[in-house]
Amino acid sequence: MRAIQFETAINGNVILIPERYIKIVPAKVNVTLVPADYVKFRPKTKDKPVSIEEFPAILNTAGWKFNRDEANER
């Protein structure tokens, strides 16, 4: 079976599967929740390069000091 992707609302603790998929969805599935406003990776094109805003930081590294020589000592 191929992966199926759709957008739906969560009602309490129930995720509604659209009617057109009910007959083809098996009894057990893996579920990955991604917010509907999540920005997917967009590859760089000649006309418009990928901007830094499209890659939000996962960690706040503002106070970290990095010494390349110290990191490469080993």
C-alpha positions as CSV (number, residue, x, y, z in Angstrom):
1,M,0.0,0.0,0.0
2,R,1.2,3.5,-0.8
3,A,1.2,6.3,1.8
4,I,-1.9,8.4,1.8
5,Q,-1.8,12.1,2.8
6,F,-4.7,14.3,3.7
7,E,-5.6,17.2,5.9
8,T,-8.2,16.8,8.6
9,A,-9.4,18.2,11.9
10,I,-8.9,16.4,15.2
11,N,-12.2,16.0,17.1
12,G,-11.3,15.4,20.7
13,N,-9.1,12.3,20.5
14,V,-10.5,11.1,17.1
15,I,-8.8,11.7,13.7
16,L,-11.4,11.5,11.0
17,I,-10.3,9.6,7.8
18,P,-12.0,11.0,4.6
19,E,-14.7,8.8,3.2
20,R,-12.8,8.1,0.0
21,Y,-10.0,6.3,1.9
22,I,-12.1,4.2,4.3
23,K,-12.2,1.1,2.1
24,I,-8.5,1.1,1.3
25,V,-7.0,1.9,4.7
26,P,-6.0,-1.3,6.6
27,A,-7.1,-2.0,10.2
28,K,-3.7,-0.9,11.6
29,V,-1.7,2.1,10.4
30,N,1.3,4.3,11.5
31,V,0.3,7.9,12.2
32,T,2.6,10.9,12.0
33,L,1.1,14.2,13.0
34,V,2.4,17.4,11.3
35,P,0.8,20.8,11.8
36,A,-1.1,21.9,8.7
37,D,0.9,25.2,8.6
38,Y,4.2,23.3,8.6
39,V,6.6,24.5,5.9
40,K,8.0,21.7,3.9
41,F,11.5,21.8,2.5
42,R,11.6,23.5,-0.9
43,P,14.6,22.8,-3.1
44,K,16.7,25.7,-4.3
45,T,15.9,26.9,-7.8
46,K,17.8,29.1,-10.2
47,D,15.1,31.8,-9.8
48,K,14.7,31.7,-6.1
49,P,17.3,30.3,-3.6
50,V,16.1,28.8,-0.3
51,S,16.1,31.5,2.3
52,I,17.4,31.1,5.9
53,E,13.8,31.7,7.2
54,E,12.8,28.3,5.7
55,F,15.1,26.5,8.0
56,P,14.1,27.4,11.6
57,A,16.7,26.7,14.3
58,I,16.0,23.6,16.5
59,L,18.4,24.7,19.2
60,N,19.2,28.2,20.5
61,T,23.0,28.5,20.0
62,A,23.3,32.2,20.7
63,G,25.4,31.8,23.9
64,W,27.5,28.9,22.6
65,K,31.2,29.4,21.9
66,F,32.8,27.2,19.2
67,N,36.5,26.8,18.8
68,R,37.2,24.8,15.6
69,D,40.8,24.0,16.7
70,E,39.6,22.6,20.1
71,A,36.9,20.5,18.3
72,N,39.5,19.0,16.0
73,E,42.2,18.2,18.6
74,R,41.1,14.6,18.9
